[in-house]
Amino acid sequence: LLLDDMSRAKGARVCIVGSITGNTNTVGGGLVYPQADLGNLQGLEQGMQKPIEMADGKPFFGAKAYKDSKVCNMMTVSELHRRYHDSTGITFSSMYPGCIAETALFREKRTWFRKAFPWFMKYVTGGYVGMEEAGQRLAQVVDDPNCDKSNVYWSWNGGAQTVGRWSEDGKPKGAGGSGGEIFENQQSDAVTNQDKAEKVWEFSKKAVGLSEKEMFKGGKLEKEFRP
């Protein structure tokens, strides 16, 4: 809904936060149960109305719902790029800020978990990032001249395909945690599935009640992509 205004701005960027948990080619997404799996999008196709609780139409599972949502976020970025980047010049990207383990995200977990999880992510997996550094990473993606490439999934400090390797500065390397330099990360096959990404776009549009008249007209129409 903001694309019309953004298309008139100089150097406009859209960044939607993704996650390693939505990518099955990582430790957090591939080895930690449950894996993200949108199925055939039966739930999303039916509008996610009660009693439907999950995109795949299955019963609610909080951890999987989070991971599924990150897959959808990253797919949405790919669709925005595919439909609108060439005609508007807007840069569309996603990013993984690291595991921000001390927010209210885990408020419903047991006390011992809320205390142990940040320590575990800092010193065992190496995926921990504080809130301030995570915010700085987001700011970098939307402001750094080196991040003007569209349809990129940005990460720092390794691709989190292994647990972190210990280093002398006390910040394990390679797991996406604190420190390190920004780079273009690789998404899993589940995220880069264009056919499914198109369905996520169409079903989401229908689920929130957006009409064709409300959609931005500056980009390519869907029929142009179909054989």
Backbone as CSV, one residue per row, in Angstrom:
resi,resn,N_x,N_y,N_z,CA_x,CA_y,CA_z,C_x,C_y,C_z
1,LEU,0.816,-1.205,0.000,0.000,0.000,0.000,0.858,1.266,0.000
2,LEU,2.129,1.152,0.398,3.032,2.298,0.427,3.894,2.402,-0.830
3,LEU,3.757,1.440,-1.734,4.668,1.397,-2.873,4.523,2.604,-3.789
4,ASP,3.328,3.144,-3.906,3.150,4.310,-4.766,4.000,5.481,-4.275
5,ASP,3.946,5.758,-2.979,4.766,6.828,-2.410,6.243,6.486,-2.493
6,MET,6.586,5.243,-2.197,7.991,4.858,-2.184,8.603,4.892,-3.584
7,SER,7.793,4.611,-4.582,8.310,4.614,-5.953,8.755,6.003,-6.390
8,ARG,8.281,7.032,-5.702,8.669,8.408,-6.027,9.843,8.895,-5.180
9,ALA,10.275,8.057,-4.233,11.391,8.429,-3.360,12.720,8.003,-3.980
10,LYS,13.767,8.711,-3.638,15.094,8.388,-4.139,15.740,7.339,-3.239
11,GLY,16.208,6.256,-3.843,16.907,5.218,-3.089,16.042,4.498,-2.079
12,ALA,14.752,4.321,-2.382,13.833,3.688,-1.429,14.179,2.217,-1.217
13,ARG,14.005,1.777,0.013,14.276,0.375,0.353,13.167,-0.183,1.235
14,VAL,12.896,-1.465,1.049,11.965,-2.201,1.907,12.718,-3.413,2.442
15,CYS,12.745,-3.559,3.752,13.394,-4.722,4.360,12.411,-5.416,5.285
16,ILE,12.216,-6.711,5.070,11.357,-7.523,5.934,12.247,-8.544,6.634
17,VAL,12.133,-8.622,7.953,13.040,-9.476,8.729,12.721,-10.951,8.517
18,GLY,13.738,-11.694,8.111,13.626,-13.141,7.965,14.301,-13.839,9.130
19,SER,14.715,-15.081,8.923,15.354,-15.816,10.013,15.992,-17.086,9.487
20,ILE,17.056,-17.511,10.184,17.628,-18.823,9.867,16.638,-19.931,10.188
21,THR,15.713,-19.676,11.122,14.770,-20.721,11.512,13.809,-21.076,10.396
22,GLY,13.645,-20.179,9.423,12.801,-20.486,8.285,13.547,-21.140,7.143
23,ASN,14.868,-21.229,7.274,15.703,-21.855,6.247,16.172,-23.221,6.729
24,THR,15.812,-24.252,6.024,16.146,-25.608,6.463,17.599,-25.988,6.195
25,ASN,18.380,-25.071,5.606,19.802,-25.348,5.371,20.671,-24.814,6.504
26,THR,20.068,-24.564,7.677,20.792,-24.066,8.838,20.567,-24.991,10.033
27,VAL,21.365,-24.780,11.092,21.186,-25.575,12.308,19.819,-25.292,12.934
28,GLY,19.495,-24.002,13.084,18.243,-23.647,13.733,17.008,-23.990,12.932
29,GLY,17.140,-24.021,11.610,15.986,-24.307,10.775,15.877,-25.745,10.327
30,GLY,17.036,-26.430,10.197,17.027,-27.785,9.676,17.161,-28.876,10.724
31,LEU,17.860,-28.584,11.821,18.126,-29.611,12.834,17.269,-29.453,14.083
32,VAL,16.757,-28.257,14.327,15.943,-28.013,15.522,14.468,-28.185,15.174
33,TYR,13.824,-29.143,15.815,12.407,-29.439,15.581,11.549,-28.295,16.113
34,PRO,10.457,-27.967,15.387,10.010,-28.480,14.095,10.615,-27.672,12.953
35,GLN,10.601,-28.235,11.763,11.030,-27.483,10.589,9.862,-26.667,10.024
36,ALA,10.206,-25.561,9.387,9.187,-24.805,8.667,8.668,-25.643,7.505
37,ASP,7.368,-25.666,7.328,6.764,-26.439,6.242,5.378,-25.871,5.948
38,LEU,5.251,-25.228,4.807,3.973,-24.609,4.439,3.006,-25.598,3.802
39,GLY,3.471,-26.837,3.585,2.612,-27.819,2.935,2.156,-27.315,1.576
40,ASN,0.887,-27.500,1.292,0.301,-26.972,0.053,-0.470,-25.669,0.306
41,LEU,-0.213,-25.067,1.472,-0.836,-23.786,1.834,-2.355,-23.888,1.958
42,GLN,-2.823,-25.057,2.383,-4.264,-25.247,2.478,-4.914,-24.256,3.431
43,GLY,-4.258,-24.002,4.574,-4.829,-23.089,5.556,-4.862,-21.655,5.065
44,LEU,-3.762,-21.217,4.465,-3.702,-19.853,3.953,-4.690,-19.660,2.808
45,GLU,-4.840,-20.670,1.986,-5.773,-20.586,0.864,-7.201,-20.399,1.353
46,GLN,-7.509,-20.975,2.515,-8.863,-20.859,3.067,-9.028,-19.619,3.942
47,GLY,-8.019,-18.751,3.929,-8.163,-17.460,4.599,-7.771,-17.395,6.050
48,MET,-7.249,-18.496,6.610,-6.804,-18.526,8.007,-7.923,-18.119,8.975
49,GLN,-9.142,-18.476,8.661,-10.262,-18.181,9.538,-10.500,-19.357,10.476
50,LYS,-10.994,-19.063,11.680,-11.263,-20.125,12.643,-12.125,-21.197,12.014
51,PRO,-11.817,-22.485,12.263,-10.804,-23.019,13.187,-9.414,-23.206,12.563
52,ILE,-9.160,-22.693,11.378,-7.862,-22.860,10.738,-6.826,-21.991,11.442
53,GLU,-5.693,-22.594,11.823,-4.709,-21.882,12.626,-3.314,-21.836,12.006
54,MET,-3.066,-22.656,10.992,-1.729,-22.726,10.405,-1.816,-22.632,8.886
55,ALA,-0.736,-22.159,8.273,-0.716,-22.004,6.817,-0.939,-23.322,6.102
56,ASP,-0.464,-24.427,6.702,-0.642,-25.731,6.080,-1.954,-26.394,6.464
57,GLY,-2.777,-25.700,7.256,-4.085,-26.225,7.637,-4.075,-27.148,8.830
58,LYS,-2.905,-27.375,9.431,-2.801,-28.300,10.565,-3.023,-27.562,11.885
59,PRO,-3.169,-28.311,13.006,-3.396,-27.667,14.314,-2.241,-26.750,14.704
60,PHE,-2.537,-25.759,15.519,-1.552,-24.750,15.895,-0.368,-25.349,16.631
61,PHE,0.812,-24.919,16.256,2.071,-25.306,16.890,2.927,-24.049,16.876
62,GLY,3.093,-23.441,18.044,3.699,-22.130,18.135,5.049,-21.996,17.465
63,ALA,5.971,-22.916,17.764,7.324,-22.833,17.204,7.297,-22.952,15.687
64,LYS,6.450,-23.844,15.176,6.359,-24.009,13.728,5.675,-22.803,13.087
65,ALA,4.690,-22.228,13.762,4.019,-21.035,13.226,5.025,-19.900,13.046
66,TYR,5.939,-19.752,14.005,6.979,-18.718,13.902,7.865,-18.980,12.692
67,LYS,8.322,-20.206,12.546,9.208,-20.538,11.430,8.486,-20.393,10.095
68,ASP,7.235,-20.853,10.039,6.456,-20.706,8.801,6.307,-19.234,8.422
69,SER,6.099,-18.384,9.426,5.908,-16.958,9.147,7.174,-16.358,8.548
70,LYS,8.342,-16.834,8.977,9.595,-16.313,8.438,9.792,-16.757,6.990
71,VAL,9.387,-17.960,6.664,9.426,-18.399,5.268,8.548,-17.479,4.421
72,CYS,7.345,-17.205,4.911,6.426,-16.338,4.170,6.996,-14.929,4.025
73,ASN,7.641,-14.424,5.078,8.261,-13.098,4.994,9.289,-13.039,3.871
74,MET,10.155,-14.045,3.821,11.232,-14.047,2.828,10.683,-14.281,1.423
75,MET,9.640,-15.083,1.309,8.990,-15.264,0.015,8.340,-13.965,-0.463
76,THR,7.767,-13.225,0.477,7.137,-11.955,0.124,8.153,-10.978,-0.446
77,VAL,9.360,-10.962,0.130,10.426,-10.105,-0.392,10.755,-10.486,-1.832
78,SER,10.870,-11.782,-2.091,11.183,-12.242,-3.448,10.101,-11.835,-4.431
79,GLU,8.843,-11.919,-4.006,7.746,-11.530,-4.889,7.706,-10.021,-5.108
80,LEU,7.958,-9.255,-4.068,8.025,-7.802,-4.234,9.109,-7.422,-5.237
81,HIS,10.263,-8.059,-5.121,11.360,-7.797,-6.053,10.960,-8.185,-7.477
82,ARG,10.383,-9.354,-7.624,10.047,-9.872,-8.945,8.996,-9.011,-9.643
83,ARG,8.064,-8.509,-8.866,6.954,-7.757,-9.439,7.253,-6.267,-9.612
84,TYR,8.048,-5.695,-8.705,8.119,-4.237,-8.648,9.506,-3.601,-8.741
85,HIS,10.572,-4.364,-8.565,11.888,-3.725,-8.514,12.248,-3.031,-9.823
86,ASP,12.101,-3.719,-10.940,12.532,-3.154,-12.224,11.783,-1.870,-12.563
87,SER,10.503,-1.819,-12.245,9.700,-0.668,-12.642,9.760,0.488,-11.647
88,THR,10.138,0.218,-10.394,10.133,1.275,-9.381,11.524,1.663,-8.898
89,GLY,12.485,0.745,-9.032,13.815,0.991,-8.495,13.929,0.765,-7.003
90,ILE,12.835,0.367,-6.370,12.869,0.092,-4.930,13.714,-1.151,-4.660
91,THR,14.545,-1.088,-3.639,15.346,-2.232,-3.224,14.576,-3.025,-2.178
92,PHE,14.327,-4.293,-2.461,13.611,-5.175,-1.538,14.595,-6.211,-0.992
93,SER,14.650,-6.355,0.314,15.576,-7.319,0.903,15.023,-7.877,2.203
94,SER,15.622,-8.972,2.640,15.337,-9.520,3.961,16.661,-9.675,4.691
95,MET,16.601,-9.913,5.978,17.831,-10.026,6.752,17.580,-10.883,7.988
96,TYR,18.675,-11.472,8.462,18.627,-12.203,9.732,19.470,-11.441,10.743
97,PRO,18.839,-10.834,11.763,19.589,-9.996,12.694,20.375,-10.771,13.738
98,GLY,20.194,-12.092,13.793,20.773,-12.890,14.861,19.703,-13.289,15.854
99,CYS,20.064,-14.141,16.793,19.094,-14.592,17.797,19.033,-13.578,18.937
100,ILE,17.950,-12.815,18.971,17.759,-11.804,20.020,17.039,-12.507,21.167
101,ALA,17.812,-13.063,22.080,17.297,-14.057,23.028,16.707,-13.473,24.301
102,GLU,16.719,-12.151,24.451,16.273,-11.561,25.709,15.098,-10.604,25.523
103,THR,14.248,-10.876,24.547,13.058,-10.058,24.336,11.831,-10.787,24.888
104,ALA,10.685,-10.161,24.727,9.436,-10.757,25.217,8.951,-11.913,24.336
105,LEU,9.705,-12.241,23.293,9.310,-13.348,22.430,9.135,-14.635,23.230
106,PHE,9.951,-14.801,24.272,9.917,-16.039,25.063,9.189,-15.846,26.392
107,ARG,8.292,-14.871,26.465,7.624,-14.529,27.715,6.776,-15.656,28.286
108,GLU,6.320,-16.568,27.433,5.477,-17.652,27.915,6.270,-18.916,28.224
109,LYS,7.583,-18.839,28.061,8.428,-19.973,28.414,8.664,-20.005,29.925
110,ARG,9.088,-21.147,30.420,9.383,-21.280,31.843,10.567,-20.397,32.229
111,THR,10.615,-20.021,33.514,11.645,-19.105,33.995,13.037,-19.635,33.724
112,TRP,13.254,-20.933,33.955,14.593,-21.492,33.760,15.020,-21.366,32.302
113,PHE,14.056,-21.520,31.380,14.394,-21.405,29.962,14.786,-19.972,29.618
114,ARG,14.029,-19.000,30.126,14.320,-17.601,29.814,15.689,-17.179,30.338
115,LYS,16.133,-17.811,31.418,17.453,-17.498,31.959,18.552,-18.261,31.233
116,ALA,18.285,-19.513,30.875,19.324,-20.365,30.291,19.512,-20.131,28.799
117,PHE,18.438,-19.766,28.105,18.519,-19.674,26.647,19.520,-18.629,26.168
118,PRO,19.534,-17.396,26.715,20.541,-16.423,26.266,21.963,-16.925,26.483
119,TRP,22.222,-17.542,27.628,23.552,-18.096,27.908,23.907,-19.171,26.886
120,PHE,22.948,-20.037,26.593,23.174,-21.117,25.633,23.499,-20.563,24.254
121,MET,22.766,-19.539,23.838,22.997,-18.951,22.518,24.310,-18.184,22.459
122,LYS,24.744,-17.610,23.582,26.016,-16.877,23.616,27.214,-17.812,23.550
123,TYR,27.193,-18.847,24.400,28.411,-19.602,24.639,28.431,-21.013,24.051
124,VAL,27.297,-21.496,23.577,27.261,-22.846,22.994,27.054,-22.768,21.475
125,THR,25.968,-22.154,21.043,25.719,-22.084,19.597,26.405,-20.889,18.944
126,GLY,26.588,-19.803,19.710,27.193,-18.605,19.132,26.250,-17.763,18.308
127,GLY,24.953,-17.946,18.478,23.995,-17.211,17.665,23.440,-15.958,18.303
128,TYR,23.852,-15.659,19.541,23.260,-14.557,20.303,23.638,-13.189,19.747
129,VAL,22.638,-12.293,19.705,22.846,-10.880,19.369,21.971,-10.046,20.304
130,GLY,22.537,-8.987,20.868,21.758,-8.101,21.720,20.811,-7.236,20.903
131,MET,19.837,-6.637,21.564,18.831,-5.843,20.874,19.441,-4.636,20.161
132,GLU,20.394,-3.974,20.793,20.994,-2.798,20.180,21.748,-3.162,18.906
133,GLU,22.539,-4.234,18.957,23.283,-4.640,17.760,22.341,-5.099,16.661
134,ALA,21.269,-5.788,17.035,20.288,-6.224,16.036,19.666,-5.015,15.347
135,GLY,19.369,-3.981,16.117,18.828,-2.761,15.526,19.820,-2.078,14.598
136,GLN,21.095,-2.109,14.968,22.131,-1.531,14.118,22.246,-2.299,12.801
137,ARG,22.042,-3.592,12.859,22.098,-4.398,11.634,20.951,-4.034,10.698
138,LEU,19.767,-3.867,11.246,18.631,-3.450,10.414,18.896,-2.078,9.800
139,ALA,19.429,-1.163,10.615,19.735,0.179,10.111,20.762,0.115,8.985
140,GLN,21.716,-0.797,9.089,22.719,-0.935,8.038,22.082,-1.359,6.726
141,VAL,21.154,-2.297,6.785,20.518,-2.785,5.569,19.729,-1.679,4.866
142,VAL,19.106,-0.803,5.630,18.271,0.231,5.013,19.040,1.506,4.680
143,ASP,20.315,1.605,5.114,21.036,2.862,4.909,22.411,2.710,4.256
144,ASP,23.043,1.581,4.431,24.405,1.395,3.919,24.392,1.383,2.386
145,PRO,25.249,2.198,1.737,25.311,2.198,0.267,25.665,0.833,-0.309
146,ASN,26.336,0.002,0.470,26.709,-1.330,-0.001,25.549,-2.319,0.032
147,CYS,24.404,-1.893,0.570,23.242,-2.786,0.672,22.117,-2.357,-0.264
148,ASP,22.499,-1.815,-1.429,21.479,-1.331,-2.368,21.084,-2.373,-3.405
149,LYS,21.528,-3.601,-3.240,21.164,-4.676,-4.157,19.840,-5.285,-3.729
150,SER,18.937,-5.481,-4.684,17.615,-6.001,-4.368,17.577,-7.534,-4.381
151,ASN,16.602,-8.072,-3.655,16.363,-9.511,-3.556,17.532,-10.239,-2.903
152,VAL,18.067,-9.651,-1.852,19.171,-10.240,-1.100,18.709,-10.573,0.312
153,TYR,19.213,-11.675,0.835,18.986,-12.081,2.222,20.294,-11.821,2.972
154,TRP,20.320,-10.750,3.767,21.548,-10.307,4.423,21.751,-11.012,5.763
155,SER,22.998,-11.322,6.058,23.357,-11.911,7.351,24.728,-11.403,7.773
156,TRP,25.101,-11.734,9.006,26.403,-11.372,9.570,27.015,-12.584,10.257
157,ASN,28.330,-12.622,10.298,29.036,-13.612,11.117,28.662,-15.050,10.755
158,GLY,28.697,-15.347,9.481,28.481,-16.734,9.049,27.036,-17.062,8.750
159,GLY,26.830,-18.161,8.050,25.499,-18.541,7.596,24.719,-19.410,8.539
160,ALA,25.243,-19.637,9.772,24.542,-20.432,10.788,24.235,-21.848,10.313
161,GLN,25.092,-22.363,9.425,24.928,-23.749,8.994,25.681,-24.711,9.906
162,THR,26.425,-24.138,10.853,27.064,-24.909,11.921,26.942,-24.087,13.195
163,VAL,27.242,-24.714,14.341,27.324,-23.927,15.566,28.595,-23.086,15.495
164,GLY,28.662,-22.057,16.314,29.791,-21.140,16.254,31.104,-21.779,16.676
165,ARG,32.181,-21.301,16.095,33.531,-21.730,16.465,34.113,-20.698,17.417
166,TRP,34.711,-21.148,18.491,35.201,-20.248,19.527,36.322,-19.358,19.009
167,SER,36.336,-18.107,19.478,37.410,-17.190,19.118,37.871,-16.451,20.370
168,GLU,39.032,-15.839,20.294,39.635,-15.214,21.469,38.868,-14.010,21.977
169,ASP,38.067,-13.379,21.124,37.313,-12.207,21.580,36.042,-12.596,22.332
170,GLY,35.830,-13.894,22.516,34.668,-14.363,23.263,33.392,-14.421,22.458
171,LYS,33.471,-14.114,21.160,32.299,-14.152,20.300,32.469,-15.270,19.277
172,PRO,31.781,-16.406,19.469,31.920,-17.520,18.519,31.620,-17.087,17.091
173,LYS,32.359,-17.632,16.154,32.256,-17.232,14.759,31.434,-18.234,13.947
174,GLY,30.676,-17.721,12.978,30.036,-18.572,11.984,28.590,-18.916,12.208
175,ALA,28.008,-18.498,13.346,26.633,-18.907,13.654,25.633,-17.773,13.542
176,GLY,26.056,-16.640,12.981,25.138,-15.535,12.799,24.998,-14.627,13.997
177,GLY,25.823,-14.878,15.039,25.719,-14.099,16.263,26.454,-12.776,16.199
178,SER,26.757,-12.241,17.372,27.351,-10.920,17.499,28.680,-10.803,16.755
179,GLY,28.909,-9.622,16.181,30.155,-9.368,15.468,30.083,-9.806,14.018
180,GLY,31.214,-9.752,13.362,31.282,-10.194,11.972,30.851,-9.130,10.993
181,GLU,31.045,-9.432,9.717,30.715,-8.517,8.633,29.459,-8.970,7.890
182,ILE,28.769,-8.030,7.301,27.562,-8.334,6.538,27.920,-9.049,5.238
183,PHE,27.063,-9.978,4.815,27.272,-10.673,3.550,25.935,-11.151,3.004
184,GLU,25.922,-11.533,1.737,24.721,-12.065,1.089,24.605,-13.542,1.416
185,ASN,23.597,-13.885,2.198,23.423,-15.267,2.633,22.606,-16.058,1.606
186,GLN,22.646,-17.366,1.737,21.942,-18.262,0.815,20.686,-18.807,1.484
187,GLN,19.564,-18.684,0.803,18.316,-19.209,1.324,18.132,-20.666,0.923
188,SER,17.299,-21.375,1.682,17.034,-22.775,1.387,16.080,-22.916,0.206
189,ASP,16.002,-24.121,-0.331,15.125,-24.384,-1.473,13.665,-24.093,-1.141
190,ALA,13.285,-24.305,0.110,11.894,-24.057,0.501,11.536,-22.586,0.357
191,VAL,12.486,-21.705,0.620,12.240,-20.271,0.531,12.263,-19.791,-0.915
192,THR,13.086,-20.401,-1.746,13.254,-19.939,-3.127,12.293,-20.614,-4.101
193,ASN,11.313,-21.335,-3.593,10.311,-21.993,-4.431,9.356,-20.933,-4.997
194,GLN,9.540,-20.546,-6.263,8.773,-19.441,-6.823,7.297,-19.765,-6.966
195,ASP,6.964,-20.981,-7.355,5.550,-21.343,-7.501,4.815,-21.160,-6.178
196,LYS,5.449,-21.617,-5.101,4.810,-21.486,-3.792,4.793,-20.029,-3.331
197,ALA,5.842,-19.275,-3.678,5.884,-17.855,-3.317,4.739,-17.093,-3.978
198,GLU,4.429,-17.427,-5.230,3.299,-16.794,-5.921,1.992,-17.086,-5.181
199,LYS,1.843,-18.316,-4.710,0.623,-18.681,-3.988,0.550,-17.952,-2.654
200,VAL,1.684,-17.846,-1.956,1.699,-17.099,-0.695,1.218,-15.672,-0.939
201,TRP,1.701,-15.064,-2.015,1.303,-13.694,-2.362,-0.201,-13.609,-2.614
202,GLU,-0.711,-14.469,-3.474,-2.118,-14.405,-3.859,-3.043,-14.743,-2.699
203,PHE,-2.708,-15.800,-1.949,-3.567,-16.197,-0.833,-3.533,-15.157,0.284
204,SER,-2.375,-14.550,0.514,-2.258,-13.515,1.551,-3.080,-12.291,1.173
205,LYS,-2.992,-11.913,-0.088,-3.760,-10.766,-0.577,-5.260,-10.998,-0.357
206,LYS,-5.696,-12.191,-0.664,-7.107,-12.523,-0.488,-7.489,-12.573,0.990
207,ALA,-6.584,-13.130,1.825,-6.880,-13.300,3.250,-7.074,-11.963,3.962
208,VAL,-6.330,-10.938,3.543,-6.449,-9.628,4.199,-7.431,-8.703,3.488
209,GLY,-8.045,-9.197,2.416,-9.107,-8.458,1.768,-8.662,-7.362,0.828
210,LEU,-7.456,-7.483,0.263,-6.989,-6.478,-0.693,-7.587,-6.756,-2.073
211,SER,-8.176,-5.741,-2.664,-8.737,-5.885,-4.001,-7.693,-5.513,-5.039
212,GLU,-7.954,-5.846,-6.288,-7.019,-5.499,-7.360,-6.878,-3.983,-7.486
213,LYS,-7.941,-3.242,-7.202,-7.886,-1.784,-7.298,-6.937,-1.188,-6.274
214,GLU,-6.780,-1.889,-5.146,-5.906,-1.386,-4.082,-4.436,-1.738,-4.296
215,MET,-4.159,-2.658,-5.206,-2.790,-3.083,-5.435,-2.039,-2.046,-6.253
216,PHE,-0.752,-1.911,-5.981,0.089,-0.954,-6.705,0.147,-1.324,-8.180
217,LYS,-0.065,-0.359,-9.053,-0.145,-0.637,-10.482,1.158,-0.350,-11.231
218,GLY,2.187,0.041,-10.507,3.427,0.396,-11.189,4.289,-0.769,-11.599
219,GLY,3.945,-1.968,-11.132,4.778,-3.126,-11.432,4.200,-3.986,-12.536
220,LYS,4.841,-5.124,-12.740,4.390,-6.058,-13.755,3.176,-6.829,-13.247
221,LEU,2.282,-7.153,-14.142,1.128,-7.931,-13.778,1.494,-9.415,-13.708
222,GLU,0.795,-10.153,-12.874,1.115,-11.559,-12.684,1.060,-12.354,-13.966
223,LYS,0.115,-12.017,-14.864,-0.027,-12.796,-16.096,1.224,-12.733,-16.952
224,GLU,2.036,-11.705,-16.784,3.248,-11.600,-17.576,4.278,-12.662,-17.213
225,PHE,4.104,-13.258,-16.003,5.062,-14.252,-15.561,4.624,-15.677,-15.900
226,ARG,3.394,-15.822,-16.307,2.873,-17.162,-16.577,3.052,-17.525,-18.037
227,PRO,3.386,-18.786,-18.331,3.564,-19.224,-19.724,2.249,-19.213,-20.484
